[in-house]
Amino acid sequence: MTYLHSIGEYFLMLKGVFGRMTKTSVLRNLILKEINDLIMGSMGIVAFLSFFIGAVVAIQTALNLNNPLIPKTLVAYAARQSVILEFSPTFISIIMAGKVGSYITSSIGSMRVTEQIDALEVMGINSKNYLIFPKIIAMLTYPFVIAISMFLGMSGAYTAAVLGGFVTSDQFITGLQEDFTPFHLTYAFIKTFMFAFILATVPAYHGYYMKGGALEVGEAATTSFVWTSVVLIVTNYIVTQLLLS
């Protein structure tokens, strides 16, 4: 029953988010601030992880190609499929659940603890719209982050495979183009838009409805990361089953 109550509360929160809207001029400034905090502030860790994970995938694939009958172009093919289908959209989103999700939960939770949310309501402001709506709009730019992640993942794979002497540049580029299915990119970005909405709303829910003091803010951030990751993985399974099966 607790889980059903939480699910119902979550959807009621979403209804409130899109209810009475805050002034457009105020929302615009809030959205720009959230884009800077949530998106631009995450580019460093995303770029670092994407480049080196792409490199690791290429090296591991190359080291396991012991059969001389298997073409070397498979190194680039495997790296491309891994990065586009799962690593960039899914695993980067789980990492973002820790960074962005914890930030959202702790920032809204701190406002709940210090009664700033109550003050917004007293002033006649729709606190759900004021606090959560800008985060949802800001996270709609999240596919831009994933596109950069894909590019850097491929760059890391190319660097490791070619400079490591596992394949030639021509072999890597040939493998990168081999049996390419454009729908895989569509699938990846459909997932990314859904993940962006989850990353904005599930942590916001845990922050908005938390109770207690400063210690409970930390606990809410941890709980938020766990449940955001669970929802991301389940959504990933459902979307993959629907679009690729």
Stockholm file with secondary structure:
# STOCKHOLM 1.0

chainA/1-245         MTYLHSIGEYFLMLKGVFGRMTKTSVLRNLILKEINDLIMGSMGIVAFLSFFIGAVVAIQTALNLNNPLIPKTLVAYAARQSVILEFSPTFISIIMAGKVGSYITSSIGSMRVTEQIDALEVMGINSKNYLIFPKIIAMLTYPFVIAISMFLGMSGAYTAAVLGGFVTSDQFITGLQEDFTPFHLTYAFIKTFMFAFILATVPAYHGYYMKGGALEVGEAATTSFVWTSVVLIVTNYIVTQLLLS
#=GR chainA/1-245 SS CHHHHHHHHHHHHHHHHTSSCCCHHHHHHHHHHHIIIIIGGGHHHHHHHHHHHHHHHHHHHHHTCCCTTSCTTHHHHHHHHHIIIIIIIIIHHHHHIIIIIHHHHHHHHHHHHTTHHHHHHHTTCCHHHHHHHHHHHHHTTHHHHHHHHHHHHHHHHHHHHHHTTSSCHHHHHHHHHTTCCHHHHHHHHHHHHHHHHHHHHHHHHHHHTCCSSHHHHHHHHHHHHHHHHHHHHHHHHHHHHHHHC
#=GC SS_cons         CHHHHHHHHHHHHHHHHTSSCCCHHHHHHHHHHHIIIIIGGGHHHHHHHHHHHHHHHHHHHHHTCCCTTSCTTHHHHHHHHHIIIIIIIIIHHHHHIIIIIHHHHHHHHHHHHTTHHHHHHHTTCCHHHHHHHHHHHHHTTHHHHHHHHHHHHHHHHHHHHHHTTSSCHHHHHHHHHTTCCHHHHHHHHHHHHHHHHHHHHHHHHHHHTCCSSHHHHHHHHHHHHHHHHHHHHHHHHHHHHHHHC
//
